[in-house]
Amino acid sequence: MNRRPLSFRMTLLLLAVLLAAGTFALPGCSDNPYPPGESAGNVLYTSLLDDPKTLDPTIAYSAEDDVVICLLYSSYFHYNFLKRDPFVLEPDLGATMPRQETTFYAVQEKGRSVRKPGEKWIFSINHGLHFQNDPCFPGGKGREVTAADFLFAFRRMADPTAGFPLLDSVEDKILGMQEYVDYCAQRHKQRLGMDYDKPIAGLQLDPKDPYTFSIVLQKPYPQLRYIMAMHFTAPQAREAVLRYGSDLARHPVGCGPFQLSEYHHKQSLVLTASPYRPPLTYPTEGMPGDAAAGLLQDAGKPVPLVNKIVFTVIREPVTAWNLFLQGYLDAAAVSQTNYQQVMSHPGELSPEMKRKGIKLYRSVAADLFYFFFNMEDPTFGGYTPQKRKLRQAISLAVDSQAYIDLLYLGLGKQAQFAIPPSIFGYDPTYRNPYRQYNVARARQLLAEAGYPGGIDPKTGNRLTLYFDNYFTTANFRQIFGLFKKQMDAIGVRVVSRTYRYNVYQDKINNGEIQFSYYGWSCDYPDPENFLFLLYGPNKGPGPNYARYANPEYDRLFVQVRSMEDTPARAALIRRMRAIVQEDCPWICEQHSQVYAITHAWLFNIKSHPIALDTAIYRRVDGPQRARLQAAWNRPNYAPAVGLALFLIVGSLPALSVIHHRRNRRVRRKEEVAG
Amino acid sequence: MLWYIVRRLLYAVPILVGVSLLTFLIFYIAVSPQQLARRNLSAKNPTPQQIHEWLAEHGYDRPMPVQFAHHLEELFLLRFGKSDTQGAEPIWESIRQRWKPSFMLTSMIFVAELITAICFALVVAYFRGTYVDYWGTLLCVLLMSIVYMVYIIAGQYLFGKILKYFPLAGWGRGLEAWKFVLLPMLVGVIVSLGSSVRLYRTFMLDEINQDYVRTARAKGVSERAILFVHVLKNAAIPILTTSVQLIPALFLGNLLLEQFFDIPGLGNFLVDAIESQDFAVVRAMVFLGTLVTIVGYILTDISYALVDPRVRLE
């Protein structure tokens, strides 16, 4: 059978129709990334920059991990959502505040048993708490949480394969913990599994009460209360750990307000309110101004206030920002990328944002960014008056406000000392004399240090400061550029030495750097968590990167770290501050602040620099969101119609070409026939 | 032909060893095992003991030749093991979960682009020497001159943000995935359309100038019959063979599209692994990529022999 080829005109027409159909079909699609109808529900839509590395509460130690884990695992304490200055710890799974008693324990010293005083903290947990349902439990039904589950979490800290990040902080405090850690490490070397049954003297269960446990400390450790608010100490089900092992990272079994319903790697996590959530309520008291800000409208209501949280992994900040503008994310951060669009003036939203009903919030972090000298460096280190003056001169030449204005959108608080606002020991009236930008005074001190005009008299050349770093981002390069410019003003030459991160870290640990930049965000709101960064014994490979070692500072630190927040503690901190001020191992730059914006349908926003479970207090007006989403995202048909018309009109001359060729062929046939 | 395939597969062995060795060396130059350990340990300042433990657990504490030999053995046995990152899951499990989004995206781009490019190439070839040809060629050159990222950003901006036809990024389960794949597919097709139309137009014009076409014209065969019956059939041979080699790679996904559209496919998996310096995943994916490329070339040769009777595989 002779197949006739498709007419070319037909083909062309078909192609045009297909293209036009495709063009017209486009508007049939929706740009809503969520299932139809879901936006009107009681759901919170938020984003993550990356997939959580792990959801194992013993291991996790990054913002992406913690923000999810804190919703899945509750701990003995949590922070009051509204109260600040100071932050207030409240029982979460705990029934009461822990009772502290003095106790005595026996240790072997020189072959003799010696009784030593210690502290016993007695914790009582709520009755009727349950783990979420999971196949690891008999019948798949989550069993009741008991005191043993809290102590099991402490045992997991000793697991050498887990790599518990705060092991240094707890192993020497809890009686018998160090021995247990060593025992577990030994078993690991022998390729034996964990022994979770070996008794630990400092972790005690009450034989008469399954809801009470005690922790015996061999040295005062008031920070234990904060540790008990972190997910590391959240109760863990032994059944889950034994069943899932390292897969616990992707298979959380907690007793928190939410449970993980869906986990699509690198895509999204869906958390739904747990039927077994702890009986928590929205705070009934706040700070002055909270009621006026509408933060007490839900006072006393059971939390969480939303039924579901959808975390979408969005790696590109631009994409997250556009999704926010479309109404598909409930909140967004303000960065250098979108600042011009968000703000018309510092602190004021642009008319476009106001028209959309967007609300602006300022959140203050409990952190510190600082430059530091290597105190063992032959040129800039040391404790002689000349060396101090040299560092003080450089400190005076650094204008922190310039960094804040140029790099951080004018947000941030100039740091005078290590401790940030809202942490005990912070003094708003304190002005570090060497942190007041004063180039004339800097030059004078530089001359007194033996470098008049920044010239090294030994060589006759400009004094050179090596800025060791691993900067690869534009932001960090800007920090270096600004610092270099500021040092030029006093005649000091700055040279950047950039290393790969690993090399940089080795150099820090070995004290082979001269000057660098670092940031620290606290784990808990205690001054100890900042002051320890300058404690002598913590120098490399510890967190004392400046390798600062002042015996008087160290002596005071040992006292301060074990004290409660009292005027005496504040007085000691002031003395430590005075020492650091004169030694000047650091140039404190700023305590960071950020702007955040939310849509009109999201309520109960108050940033908390420490707590990560604040999502349980959020309230959403779903119907309003659905209405606005629909209004903001109506497809624009005009360009599609225009494109289709253009294609059709553009094809018309082609038809005449076909017609012309056909006539030519017909003429040729006629000529042949003729 | 069987012996030919066996021989080609044997040739693949030194290629795979070489690629693995290069990956191994490059990775070691760029990232030391200690750095890997630091990145993957959750402590802010991991102790030397913790770093040592991590290295021992992941086998990075052994001499380099021993490590390489072990890695090679595991790769050839397709035992990819676990990722180096925290909470790692078996790499095969990740591949199993991620090949579907990748394949869905790349296969749709492949089919749509192939059909569209052939259609446009036919049109341009038919109208050779006319305004359609000139403007078409110019458009193709323009399309080829623009950087991939511009298409992605412009596509997201125009079709997602301004016209609001598609979600900007993301992925859904089951049928929900459909709406997320359209925009990256459209971008993928537009990106490769310019070069494909140019290439296929060349194939068509090569055939149009052949003696058999002149003979057909002399015999009075119509232009459309020449184009659709004779030219298209013969031009399909190079089109087929250039396309066949791409088919195995469809499973590996598209690095840029998956990254920017947050598609949880294998392309994204590899980019993540490179960013997080996950050597276990990188070496597995590079090995798999090499294997798939070699298979693609073998398939190309076979398809040549199948469609062109002049070619014999010996």
Boltz contact constraints between the chains, C-beta under 6 A:
constraints:
  - contact:
      token1: [A, 5]
      token2: [B, 224]
      max_distance: 6.0
  - contact:
      token1: [A, 5]
      token2: [B, 225]
      max_distance: 6.0
  - contact:
      token1: [A, 5]
      token2: [B, 228]
      max_distance: 6.0
  - contact:
      token1: [A, 5]
      token2: [B, 229]
      max_distance: 6.0
  - contact:
      token1: [A, 8]
      token2: [B, 224]
      max_distance: 6.0
  - contact:
      token1: [A, 15]
      token2: [B, 119]
      max_distance: 6.0
  - contact:
      token1: [A, 26]
      token2: [B, 165]
      max_distance: 6.0
  - contact:
      token1: [A, 29]
      token2: [B, 165]
      max_distance: 6.0
  - contact:
      token1: [A, 29]
      token2: [B, 166]
      max_distance: 6.0
  - contact:
      token1: [A, 29]
      token2: [B, 179]
      max_distance: 6.0
  - contact:
      token1: [A, 31]
      token2: [B, 164]
      max_distance: 6.0
  - contact:
      token1: [A, 31]
      token2: [B, 166]
      max_distance: 6.0
  - contact:
      token1: [A, 31]
      token2: [B, 167]
      max_distance: 6.0
  - contact:
      token1: [A, 33]
      token2: [B, 167]
      max_distance: 6.0
  - contact:
      token1: [A, 33]
      token2: [B, 170]
      max_distance: 6.0
  - contact:
      token1: [A, 53]
      token2: [B, 86]
      max_distance: 6.0
  - contact:
      token1: [A, 54]
      token2: [B, 86]
      max_distance: 6.0
  - contact:
      token1: [A, 54]
      token2: [B, 87]
      max_distance: 6.0
  - contact:
      token1: [A, 59]
      token2: [B, 42]
      max_distance: 6.0
  - contact:
      token1: [A, 61]
      token2: [B, 42]
      max_distance: 6.0
  - contact:
      token1: [A, 160]
      token2: [B, 53]
      max_distance: 6.0
  - contact:
      token1: [A, 163]
      token2: [B, 41]
      max_distance: 6.0
  - contact:
      token1: [A, 163]
      token2: [B, 50]
      max_distance: 6.0
  - contact:
      token1: [A, 165]
      token2: [B, 42]
      max_distance: 6.0
  - contact:
      token1: [A, 165]
      token2: [B, 43]
      max_distance: 6.0
  - contact:
      token1: [A, 249]
      token2: [B, 87]
      max_distance: 6.0
  - contact:
      token1: [A, 250]
      token2: [B, 87]
      max_distance: 6.0
  - contact:
      token1: [A, 265]
      token2: [B, 264]
      max_distance: 6.0
  - contact:
      token1: [A, 266]
      token2: [B, 264]
      max_distance: 6.0
  - contact:
      token1: [A, 267]
      token2: [B, 171]
      max_distance: 6.0
  - contact:
      token1: [A, 267]
      token2: [B, 264]
      max_distance: 6.0
  - contact:
      token1: [A, 314]
      token2: [B, 262]
      max_distance: 6.0
  - contact:
      token1: [A, 319]
      token2: [B, 168]
      max_distance: 6.0
  - contact:
      token1: [A, 319]
      token2: [B, 169]
      max_distance: 6.0
  - contact:
      token1: [A, 322]
      token2: [B, 161]
      max_distance: 6.0
  - contact:
      token1: [A, 322]
      token2: [B, 168]
      max_distance: 6.0
  - contact:
      token1: [A, 323]
      token2: [B, 168]
      max_distance: 6.0
  - contact:
      token1: [A, 502]
      token2: [B, 32]
      max_distance: 6.0
  - contact:
      token1: [A, 502]
      token2: [B, 34]
      max_distance: 6.0
  - contact:
      token1: [A, 502]
      token2: [B, 35]
      max_distance: 6.0
  - contact:
      token1: [A, 543]
      token2: [B, 45]
      max_distance: 6.0
  - contact:
      token1: [A, 633]
      token2: [B, 164]
      max_distance: 6.0
  - contact:
      token1: [A, 635]
      token2: [B, 164]
      max_distance: 6.0
  - contact:
      token1: [A, 635]
      token2: [B, 165]
      max_distance: 6.0
  - contact:
      token1: [A, 636]
      token2: [B, 163]
      max_distance: 6.0
  - contact:
      token1: [A, 654]
      token2: [B, 132]
      max_distance: 6.0
  - contact:
      token1: [A, 657]
      token2: [B, 130]
      max_distance: 6.0
